[in-house]
Amino acid sequence: MPVLISAIAHDWVYKNHNWKEDSFKAALFEHKIYEDRKVAEHMQKKQFELMMMAQQMNPMMGMGMPGGMGGPGAGPGMSGMGF
């Protein structure tokens, strides 16, 4: 899910602002956006909301199925969200 969200976000930035992915990523790291606690918490909240929406659309997610909330990469309390 995080890769999909990232791809959609980069497509949106390119379409609306004509910034290529590499330039956009460089700006995010240059300005240390990921080190801001409020931004990190907001991103985690939104990613959790997307996972819940996906689970509602496909109830098999979260039941130990690959890619589900309990699938590979899910740490304790992390819900497989990459944080």
N, C-alpha and C positions, 0 to 999 in steps of 0.2 A: 504494500500500500504506500509506503513512503516514496518509493521510486515513481509510482504513478502520479502521486501528488506533485512531486518535484517536476516531472515532465510537463504536466498540465500548467504549473506555475511558470515555467520557463517559456512555454509556448505563448502564454498570455502576455508575459513581459515583452517578448519579441513582437507579437502582433500589435500591442498597444503602444509600445515605446521604442521599438526597433533596436533593442539591446540584445545582442547575441548572448547565449548562455555563459560562455567563458567570461565575458566582460561583466555580466551581472553577478556571477559567483565571485569574481575578483573584488567587486565593490562591496559585496556582503562581508567578505573577510577583512577587507581593508578598514571598514567602519566597525568591525567587531560586533556586528548585529547579533550573532549567536551567543555572545557573552552577556547580553542584557537579560537579566533574570525574568523581567516582565514579558519580554518577547518570547523567551523559551517556554514560559508557562502558557502563554497564549497559543503558541504553535502546538504544544502538547494537547491542550484542551481541544483545539480544532481537529487535530488528528484523531483524538478519541471520539469526537462527535461523528467524524466520517466513518470510523470503524463501526460505530453503533448503527449508523444508517445502512452500511453495507450488510451488517448482520440482520437487520430487519428485512432487507431485500432477499437475503439468502440465509435462512435459519441454520444451515449446516455449518456456517462459519462459527467459530468459537466452540465447536464440539470436538476439538482435537483434529480437525481436518487441516491438511497442509494449507498454510496461508491464513488460517483462521486466527482468532484472537488467542487461542491456546496452542497454536502451531509452533513450528521451529522458530527459535529466536526469541520466544517469549520468556522473559525473566520474571522473577517474583514481582508482581504488581506492575509490570511494564506492559502487559497486554500485547507484546510483540510489536510495539510501536517504534522501536529503534531508539528510544531514549534511555 
